[in-house]
Amino acid sequence: MKAIAAVAISRSFSEKETAAAGLFVAAVIAIFSLTGLLRWFGKVIPIPVVKGIQLGAGLSLVLSAGSSLLQPLGWTKPSWADNLIWGLLAALFLLLTTSMPRVPYALVIFLSGLLLASLQLSTSSVTSGTSFWHPHAFIPSGSDFRVGALDAGLGQLPLTTLNSIIAVAHLSTDLLPSIPAP
């Protein structure tokens, strides 16, 4: 949910407002599915529109999240596990692996991030011993739904419809032409 993430990051949404935006989008997509509107959207929306929305959403997320996330980082501070050196090494690794399609770049970077995070947590003076994350539910209020749905959910609806449903249906048709389209 790129649009919700971009808005939540740029406007410092609370967990409840972010959850409300996701719940709003889920409810509307369920209604679209039950009424047959998703099938109709798939027939009338051209693929270049879908690709343009995907590109715009990705750029929007990079610009809003990337600029705010990279600001506090220094070359060696605030800690050894959170600095621009790791970002530069990840970018260099990406450039080196572009000519090697069998190298799972995203998986390697993800696992490296998990390793760095676990090392950082184990050496942090804030944590005392091992602890486990315990999930908890957020119950959004009416104002959370109003903010989440209007500010982030409405922008997410075309992205979810085009990117997660229509684009995937067209991709399955392209990759598996002998199987009927979903």
C-alpha positions as CSV (number, residue, x, y, z in Angstrom):
1,M,0.0,0.0,0.0
2,K,2.4,2.6,-1.3
3,A,0.2,5.6,-1.2
4,I,-0.9,4.9,2.4
5,A,2.8,4.4,3.4
6,A,3.9,7.7,1.6
7,V,1.1,9.7,3.3
8,A,1.6,8.0,6.7
9,I,5.4,8.8,6.6
10,S,5.1,12.3,5.3
11,R,2.3,13.3,7.7
12,S,3.4,11.2,10.7
13,F,0.1,9.2,10.9
14,S,-0.6,7.3,14.1
15,E,-0.9,3.6,14.0
16,K,-4.7,3.9,14.2
17,E,-5.0,6.3,11.3
18,T,-2.8,4.0,9.2
19,A,-4.8,1.0,10.1
20,A,-8.0,2.9,9.3
21,A,-6.7,3.7,5.8
22,G,-5.9,0.0,5.1
23,L,-9.3,-1.1,6.4
24,F,-11.1,1.5,4.3
25,V,-9.3,0.3,1.1
26,A,-10.0,-3.4,2.0
27,A,-13.7,-2.7,2.4
28,V,-14.0,-0.7,-0.8
29,I,-12.1,-3.4,-2.8
30,A,-14.4,-6.1,-1.3
31,I,-17.4,-4.1,-2.5
32,F,-15.8,-3.7,-6.0
33,S,-15.2,-7.4,-6.1
34,L,-18.7,-8.4,-4.9
35,T,-20.4,-6.0,-7.4
36,G,-18.3,-7.0,-10.4
37,L,-16.8,-3.6,-10.8
38,L,-13.2,-5.1,-10.7
39,R,-13.9,-7.2,-13.8
40,W,-15.3,-4.1,-15.6
41,F,-12.3,-2.0,-14.6
42,G,-10.0,-4.7,-16.0
43,K,-11.8,-4.5,-19.4
44,V,-11.8,-0.7,-19.7
45,I,-8.5,0.4,-18.3
46,P,-5.5,0.2,-20.7
47,I,-2.2,-1.3,-19.6
48,P,-0.2,1.9,-20.2
49,V,-2.3,3.6,-17.5
50,V,-1.5,0.7,-15.1
51,K,2.2,1.0,-15.8
52,G,2.1,4.8,-15.3
53,I,0.4,4.5,-12.0
54,Q,2.9,1.9,-10.9
55,L,5.8,4.2,-11.8
56,G,4.2,7.2,-10.2
57,A,3.5,5.4,-6.9
58,G,7.1,4.1,-6.7
59,L,8.6,7.5,-7.3
60,S,6.2,9.1,-4.8
61,L,7.2,6.6,-2.1
62,V,10.9,7.0,-2.9
63,L,10.7,10.8,-2.7
64,S,8.6,11.0,0.5
65,A,10.1,8.2,2.5
66,G,13.6,8.3,1.2
67,S,14.2,11.9,1.9
68,S,12.9,11.7,5.5
69,L,14.7,8.4,6.3
70,L,18.1,9.4,5.0
71,Q,18.3,12.8,6.7
72,P,19.5,11.7,10.2
73,L,22.1,9.3,8.9
74,G,25.7,10.3,8.9
75,W,28.8,8.6,7.5
76,T,29.6,6.9,10.8
77,K,26.9,8.2,13.2
78,P,24.4,7.7,14.9
79,S,25.7,4.1,15.1
80,W,27.8,1.7,13.1
81,A,24.7,-0.1,11.9
82,D,22.8,3.0,10.8
83,N,24.8,5.1,8.4
84,L,25.4,6.1,4.9
85,I,28.3,3.7,4.4
86,W,25.8,0.8,4.5
87,G,23.5,2.6,2.0
88,L,26.4,3.2,-0.3
89,L,27.5,-0.4,-0.1
90,A,24.0,-1.6,-0.9
91,A,23.8,0.7,-3.9
92,L,27.2,-0.5,-5.1
93,F,26.1,-4.1,-4.7
94,L,23.0,-3.3,-6.7
95,L,25.2,-1.9,-9.6
96,L,27.4,-4.9,-9.5
97,T,24.6,-7.4,-9.6
98,T,22.6,-5.8,-12.4
99,S,24.5,-7.9,-14.9
100,M,24.0,-11.0,-12.8
101,P,20.2,-11.7,-12.9
102,R,20.6,-14.9,-10.9
103,V,21.8,-13.0,-7.8
104,P,18.9,-12.4,-5.5
105,Y,19.8,-8.8,-4.7
106,A,16.6,-8.0,-2.7
107,L,16.9,-11.2,-0.6
108,V,20.6,-10.5,0.1
109,I,20.0,-6.9,1.2
110,F,16.9,-8.0,3.3
111,L,18.9,-10.7,5.1
112,S,21.8,-8.3,5.6
113,G,19.5,-5.8,7.1
114,L,18.1,-8.4,9.5
115,L,21.6,-9.4,10.5
116,L,22.6,-5.8,11.1
117,A,19.4,-5.2,13.1
118,S,20.0,-8.2,15.3
119,L,23.6,-7.2,15.9
120,Q,22.5,-3.7,16.7
121,L,19.9,-5.0,19.1
122,S,22.3,-7.4,20.8
123,T,24.9,-4.6,21.4
124,S,22.4,-1.9,22.3
125,S,22.4,-0.6,25.9
126,V,18.6,0.1,25.7
127,T,17.6,-3.6,25.5
128,S,18.2,-5.9,28.5
129,G,18.2,-9.5,27.4
130,T,16.1,-11.1,24.6
131,S,12.6,-10.2,24.2
132,F,9.9,-11.1,21.7
133,W,7.5,-8.8,19.8
134,H,3.9,-9.2,21.0
135,P,1.3,-8.1,18.4
136,H,-1.6,-6.0,19.5
137,A,-4.7,-4.7,17.8
138,F,-5.5,-1.1,16.9
139,I,-9.1,-0.1,17.1
140,P,-9.4,3.1,15.0
141,S,-11.9,5.8,16.1
142,G,-14.3,7.7,13.8
143,S,-11.8,10.5,13.4
144,D,-9.0,8.0,12.6
145,F,-11.2,6.6,9.8
146,R,-12.0,10.1,8.5
147,V,-8.3,11.1,8.4
148,G,-7.1,7.7,7.2
149,A,-9.7,7.2,4.5
150,L,-9.7,10.7,3.1
151,D,-6.0,11.5,3.3
152,A,-4.5,8.2,2.4
153,G,-7.2,5.6,1.6
154,L,-8.7,7.5,-1.4
155,G,-5.3,7.8,-3.0
156,Q,-4.6,4.1,-2.4
157,L,-7.8,2.9,-4.1
158,P,-6.7,3.3,-7.7
159,L,-3.2,1.9,-6.9
160,T,-4.6,-1.2,-5.3
161,T,-7.1,-1.7,-8.1
162,L,-4.6,-1.1,-10.9
163,N,-1.4,-2.5,-9.4
164,S,-2.5,-5.4,-7.3
165,I,-5.5,-6.6,-9.2
166,I,-5.6,-5.5,-12.9
167,A,-1.8,-5.6,-13.4
168,V,-1.5,-9.0,-11.8
169,A,-4.4,-10.4,-14.0
170,H,-2.7,-9.0,-17.2
171,L,0.7,-10.4,-16.1
172,S,-0.8,-13.9,-15.6
173,T,-2.3,-13.7,-19.0
174,D,1.1,-12.7,-20.5
175,L,3.0,-15.4,-18.7
176,L,0.5,-18.2,-19.0
177,P,-1.5,-17.6,-22.2
178,S,-2.9,-21.1,-22.2
179,I,-4.7,-20.7,-18.9
180,P,-7.8,-18.5,-18.7
181,A,-7.3,-15.1,-17.2
182,P,-8.5,-14.7,-13.6
